[in-house]
Amino acid sequence: MPKITLSGVTVDFPFQPYRCQEEYMSKVLECLQKKVNGVLESPTGTGKTLCLLCTTLAWREHLRDAVSARRIAERVRGELFLDRPLSSWGNVASEGDVPACHADLPKIIYASRTHSQLTQVISELRNTSYRPRVCVLGSREQLCIHPEVKKQESNHMQVHLCRKKVASRSCHFYNNVEEKSLEQELATPILDIEDLVRSGNKHKLCPYYLARNLKQQADIIFMPYNYLLDAKSRRAHGIDLKGTVVIFDEAHNVEKMCEEAASFDLTPHDVASGLDVISQVLEEQTKAAQQAGLQLGVGEGSPSTGLNLELEDLAKLKMILLRLEGAIDAVELPGGDSGVTKPGSYIFELFAEAQITCQTKGCILDSLDQLIQHLAGRTGLFTNTAGLQKLADIIQSVFSADPAEGGPGSATGPGSQYYKVHIHPDAGPRRTAQRSDAWNTTAARKQGKVLSYWCFSPGHSMRELVRQGVRTLILTSGTLAPVSSFALEMQIPFPVFLENPHVIDKHQIWVGVIPRGPDGAQLSSAFDKRFSDECLSSLGKALGNIARVVPHGLLVFFPSYPVMEKSLEFWQARDFTRKLEALKPLFVEPRSKGGFSEVMAAYYARVAAPGSSGAAFLAVCRGKASEGLDFADANGRGVMVTGLPYPPRLDPRVVLKMQFLDEMRGQGGAAGQFLSGHDWYRQQASRAVNQAIGRVIRHRHDYGAVFLCDHRFAYPDARAQLPSWVRPHVKVYDSFGHVVRDVAQFFRVAQKTMSLLAPRAAVPGLGTEEGSAAVAMSPSPLPTRKAMSLDVHVPSLRQRHSGSPVTADAEGSLCVEYEQEAVRAQCRPRGLLAALEHSEQLAEGPGDKAIPGEEEAHCPTLLAPREKRPADEQRGKRKKVRLVSGPQEEPAACAETGRAKLFMAAVKQALSQASFDAFTRALRDYKSSDDLAALATRLGPLFAEDPKKHSLLRGALACRGCPLGGPTLGPWCSCGARGHRDPGLTCSPETGRGRTPVLAPPSRWSL
């Protein structure tokens, strides 16, 4: 590997670095050597993660060598270094910055937003020549392998049950940690979260406490950055920041995380659920005391209860919650849905009415902790301790007694000026029933009120880290622009700045501002224009024209979900969606987290499908698709931003944030230390746009186009907020025709110039904590039909207009209908997938047959669970099912054989080598034995246990006949009945469900 010397430090880099990478590493070294903070922006694809790791580890090794050199020189009085002065070991040695011993070398704390991002960072570390001692911190929810603890529904219940078992030494996984944690196999390799869990299961020791043990000796510690920003998490994980180098990667989210970590919302449900739990325990303890003949309380005289709290303490705890509930409900609101805002110090007055003060908080927290731990592991209606845990966290956050943590500490504490108390009506269901005890309050009959305690200064959390003794703080991301205002928000000095250029050439990026659509109408997402027919129509036409000239994948970002849904509703009503689908099938980012992986997998597969015209992915700025996902190469050749995504102007938190900034700026001498409210508001929109733009160029050889479709992007101040690497390429267009001409020319040149002309063969995984289904990793077109249903993800499209056609599936009216009168080929199925589809057709019977030639007109796709059929179809009106895919030019037999190979490739990628070998052996044995039961028994364990592999299992387990009918909830179950939801189970007339999966016998296996 090449070695380069920067500022006296030799960095071992995996390849010859680009100039921008050398500049980035120089700035990192400047921060480390001068003990100062830095804000470093480097676009995605410039290798900033690799630069960070190599530079910090090289600097640490250099420092370690300097320690060794000085100690040797002191012992032999310089005799071994007569021809080499000590200063030759680098700047750190001559500056007197060398620690006294190796144990004092600074630890490196590398923080990113999620564990999935950290896994990618650890993977990059393995590609370097550096082999430091590594530790990655995670929660019990991710690391615990104890069966009983894992069953707990909430994270805090897992915490308390784990603590109970550790204290009683009843967890054998924990008991093995001290004995085995120093084994070479566990202490030396670079382990990520998944590796820790695997090692824990293999060696029968707790991965959570193993990570904590490894932390003590680690050179570099990886963790999500909420572990650092939340004082409670820092204490829980025992994180000592003194003398450390802290790196925040993907730091564009740090501002938001800082504020959220220091804020809370206490709802009426939280207080009510806590009261219910205390009442239940109080009743149980009273009965236990009566049975034991005790009058005052339970304690040593009644050890069987397991709770070391007096009845009097429980009664006081309940009285505190009732008084807190009453104090919140007593606050007068102006009426309607509006709330009332008070200074941050008001929280102490409110809590004092409930006798929650600095003096009493210790006893209250101890009582709450004992109560929650007593209930850990129990099930039942009144054992949901989430409300009590939230209250304990809130008290701990408000009354931070440790001055080093920088909390307000008292009503006049320095931290309260950065907070506002906002009390507003609860948007949830009203509490209609009184509690069935005499301690009830009349407030329980009214609509509840939410107590919000909001922090508006991210610098408050940053200053806490500095007070902890951090040596150097580095914030870095691909999208920090505008960098100066970002640093201003952090409220700590950042002497080192960097806005790095990109590693790409000018022919790899095209950026255009499009103020008007093809019809000449102005494009605008302003509040008064965004829902006008003229604007929505022009935007739809612009999207259609852009989709024609952008090859492969096109990403379309809307300012918000309501704007996206309204646009889709308008386009569908005017037949725009059908025309768009003719160019590129549309995939929509769902609001819910559950269906996101499914949609992404289908989009990736569609773009990578042979002969595909690509696809368009409709997403939202600040949404799940706008960050952390890989849209490299063909997956994202174009990014279209349809407006400036300003935060909701009337949201109370936004209003109060702007007021807070204006108040702080108006104070004497603080004008230059704070943004104005207006500047912050504009900055939020700009940063969201920049994050969306960052999806288009992902590496050195990538290329793509950016379309800024809002007339306000033409203003100089808006363009000045764009990333520095984008600004030189921006061109404002007066005519839409010139846009189409220039973009077409750009892609012609780029495709000829760049070496990567074809779509990527492998579909990338999702860069989120969800991950993606195993089938998403295959280049074969295996999308689920539901992923392409716009009305599945857009609620306003679910109600059909009276004049719109009703189709057999949700996306039918949006898909292109190829009416070709081809004759169905009467040929024997070839390959695994073809055989499975053939068996499905046989099971359907003549009533379910599609129009001849329909499948031949498209690339066949696997059927997956569809939405419930419309009412008129249930009454017997059969509708045709249109499958959207690219034209198939090859003969059907060859295509089917190819799809079988692609399916086998997807299975091979999803399974381990041992499991795949078992899979192929099972198929070969079935070919000779024709024993379905034996095959199903052997294949079941390979797919059924992991939810990510269920799509492959559904592809393999087809159905035959079934004695039961049933509603149309999904197309197949392994019983052979259409309409049963449970794959892998068989049905019978007696029980309705069995336990043996049945595989339809394919005519031929293609291995």
Secondary structure, 3 states (H helix, E strand, C coil): CCEEEECCEEEECCCCCCHHHHHHHHHHHHHHHHCCCEEEECCCCCCHHHHHHHHHHHHHHHHHHHHHHHHHHHHHCCHHHCCCCHHHHCHHHHCCCCCCCHHHCCCEEEEECCHHHHHHHHHHHHCCCCCCCEEECCCHHHHCCCHHHHCCCCHHHHHHHHHHHHHCCCCHHHHCHHHHCCCHHHHCCCCCHHHHHHHHHHHCCCHHHHHHHHHHHCCEEEEECHHHHCHHHHHHCCCCCCCCEEEECCHHHHHHHHHHHCCEEECHHHHHHHHHHHHHHHHHHHHHHHHCCCCCCCCCCCHHHCCCCCHHHHHHHHHHHHHHHHHHHCCCCCCCCCCEEEECCHHHHHHHHCCCCCCCHHHHHHHHHHHHHHHCCCCCCCCCCHHHHHHHHHHHHHCCCCHHHCCCCCCCCHHHHHEEEEEEECCCCCCCCCCCCCCCCHHHHCCCEEEEEEECCHHHHHHHHHHCCCCEEEEEECCCCCHHHHHHHHCCCCCEEEECCCCCCHHHEEEEECCECCCCCECCCCCCCCCCHHHHHHHHHHHHHHHHHCCCEEEEEECCHHHHHHHHHHHHHCCHHHHHHHHCCEEECCCCCCCHHHHHHHHHHHHHCCCCCCEEEEEECCCHHHCCCCCCHHHHCEEEECCCCCCCCCCHHHHHHHHHHHHHHHCCCCHHHCCCHHHHHHHHHHHHHHHHHCCCCCCCCCCEEEEECCHHHHCHHHHCCCCCCCHHHEEECCCHHHHHHHHHHHHHHHHHHCCCCCCCCCCCCCCCCCCCCHHHHCCCCCCCHHHHCHHHHCHHHCCCCCCCCCCCCCCHHHCCCCCCCCCCCCCCCCHHHHHHHHHHHHHHCHHHCCCCCCCCCCCCCCCCCCCCCCHHHHCCCCCCCCCCCCCCCCCHHHHHHHHHHHHHHHHHHHCCHHHHHHHHHHHHHHHHHCCHHHHHHHHHHHHCCCHHHHHHHHHHCCCCCCCCCCCCCCCCCCCCCCCCCCCCCCCCCCCCCCCCCCCCCCCCCCC
